[in-house]
């Protein structure tokens, strides 16, 4: 099993490399598996009927949704946990706290150790395409297989350029990438972090 990635030569329009061609990596598009296909496969693997598996799937979904919206972090068997959070601005005075500080609601997924281990051991196959779309090279990963974990990162660094790492500020941790100077991005467990 391998993750398939394409590196396509593209003209960069902004930033440090503006007006130059660079190879940009992105996942190959995977086929979205339908719920019906997943249930059918789970029924085959477990030896229970498809109807029973459907009933269990529906019940588990309702329980997860109900408990998560009550503020619980809910276990997803074999995968990790999920919970809801917020992106909201922080304020310096309790009288300024109001609902319109909330900019968005979030679903936060924390993978379990087994899932992260499986991902770290999975090879990454990269196919390179030039600007005309012609395949020019294939590469198989030899990286260390590091898996980003925004829930447990520390320090003042973002893990990638789109801001999905961790940033700690003077008023306590803010996780989920964000900005400093007042905008809290949710997930922090102290200071002005909203969960």
C-alpha positions in Angstrom: 0.0 0.0 0.0 1.3 3.5 -0.8 0.0 7.1 -0.9 0.1 8.5 -4.3 1.3 12.1 -4.8 1.9 14.2 -7.9 4.5 16.9 -8.2 3.5 19.2 -11.0 5.6 22.0 -12.4 3.6 25.2 -11.9 4.1 28.9 -12.2 4.2 30.5 -8.7 2.3 33.8 -8.7 3.1 35.1 -5.2 5.7 35.0 -2.5 9.4 34.3 -2.5 9.3 32.3 -5.7 6.9 34.5 -7.6 7.2 34.3 -11.4 9.2 31.1 -11.3 8.3 27.5 -12.1 8.5 25.1 -9.2 7.4 21.5 -8.6 4.4 21.6 -6.2 3.3 18.4 -4.5 -0.3 17.5 -3.9 -2.1 14.2 -3.3 -3.5 12.3 -6.3 -7.3 12.4 -6.2 -8.6 9.3 -4.6 -12.0 7.8 -5.3 -14.4 8.7 -2.5 -15.7 5.4 -1.0 -19.5 5.5 -0.4 -20.9 4.7 3.0 -22.7 1.7 1.4 -19.3 0.2 0.2 -17.7 0.7 3.6 -20.7 -1.0 5.4 -20.6 -3.9 2.9 -16.8 -4.4 3.5 -17.2 -4.1 7.3 -20.0 -6.7 7.2 -17.8 -9.1 5.2 -14.8 -8.7 7.6 -16.9 -9.0 10.7 -19.2 -11.9 9.7 -22.4 -10.0 10.6 -25.2 -9.3 8.2 -25.2 -6.1 6.2 -28.4 -5.0 7.8 -26.9 -5.4 11.3 -23.8 -3.5 10.3 -26.0 -0.7 8.8 -27.9 -0.4 12.1 -24.7 -0.4 14.1 -23.1 2.2 11.8 -26.2 4.5 12.1 -26.4 4.1 15.8 -22.6 4.8 16.3 -22.9 7.9 14.1 -25.8 9.3 16.2 -24.0 8.6 19.5 -20.8 10.3 18.2 -22.7 13.3 17.0 -24.8 13.6 20.2 -21.8 13.3 22.6 -19.5 15.5 20.6 -22.1 18.3 20.5 -22.4 18.0 24.3 -18.7 18.8 24.6 -17.2 15.3 24.8 -14.1 14.1 23.0 -15.5 10.9 21.5 -13.5 7.8 20.6 -13.7 6.6 17.0 -12.7 2.9 17.2 -9.4 2.2 15.6 -9.0 5.8 14.4 -8.6 8.2 17.3 -10.9 10.8 18.8 -13.0 13.7 17.6 -14.3 16.8 19.3 -15.8 20.1 18.3 -13.9 23.4 18.9 -14.1 27.1 17.9 -12.0 29.7 16.1 -12.6 33.0 18.0 -10.9 36.3 18.8 -9.6 36.9 22.3 -10.4 40.1 24.2 -8.7 41.9 27.1 -11.9 42.6 29.1 -14.7 40.3 30.2 -17.3 42.9 29.2 -16.2 42.5 25.5 -16.9 38.8 25.5 -19.8 38.1 23.2 -20.9 35.5 20.7 -19.8 37.4 17.6 -16.2 36.9 18.6 -16.6 33.3 17.2 -15.5 33.2 13.6 -16.1 29.5 12.9 -16.8 26.1 14.5 -14.4 23.3 14.0 -14.2 19.5 14.0 -10.9 18.4 15.6 -9.7 14.9 14.9 -6.8 13.4 16.9 -5.5 10.2 15.4 -4.6 7.3 17.7 -1.0 5.9 17.9 -1.7 2.8 15.8 -3.2 5.0 12.9 -0.2 7.3 13.1 2.2 4.4 13.1 0.5 2.9 10.0 0.7 6.2 8.2 4.4 6.7 9.1 5.2 3.2 7.7 3.2 3.8 4.5 5.4 4.6 1.4 4.7 7.7 -0.6 5.0 7.4 -4.4 5.6 10.7 -6.2 5.0 11.1 -9.9 6.5 14.3 -11.4 4.9 16.1 -14.3 6.4 19.0 -16.2 4.3 22.2 -17.1 2.9 20.5 -20.2 1.6 17.6 -18.1 4.2 15.1 -19.4 5.5 12.5 -16.8 9.2 13.1 -16.2 10.1 11.1 -13.1 8.9 8.8 -10.4 10.1 8.7 -6.8 9.4 6.5 -3.8 9.7 8.1 -0.4 12.7 7.5 1.8 11.6 10.1 4.5 11.4 9.3 8.2 7.7 9.1 8.0 7.0 11.9 10.5 3.3 12.4 11.2 2.1 15.9 12.2 0.2 16.0 15.5 -1.1 19.5 16.2 -2.5 18.4 19.6 1.0 17.6 21.0 3.4 20.0 19.2 5.2 22.7 21.2 7.3 25.8 20.6 6.6 28.8 18.4 6.7 27.1 15.0 4.2 26.1 12.4 4.6 22.7 10.9 3.7 23.8 7.4 3.2 26.9 5.4 -0.5 27.0 5.3 -0.7 27.5 9.1 -1.9 24.1 10.4 0.7 23.6 13.0 0.9 25.0 16.5 1.6 28.4 17.7 2.0 29.4 21.4 1.3 32.9 22.4 1.7 35.0 25.5 -1.8 34.3 26.7 -1.6 30.5 26.6 -1.5 28.0 23.8 -3.5 28.4 20.7 -3.5 25.4 18.4 -4.6 24.8 14.8 -2.3 27.3 13.2 -3.6 30.9 13.4 -2.2 34.2 14.0 -0.6 36.0 16.9 -1.8 39.2 18.4 -5.4 38.5 19.3 -6.9 35.9 17.0 -7.3 32.6 18.8 -7.5 29.6 16.5 -9.0 27.1 18.9 -7.7 24.0 20.6 -5.6 25.6 23.3 -6.1 24.2 26.8 -5.0 27.2 28.8 -5.0 31.0 28.6 -7.3 32.2 25.9 -7.7 28.9 24.1 -11.3 28.0 23.3 -12.1 24.3 23.0 
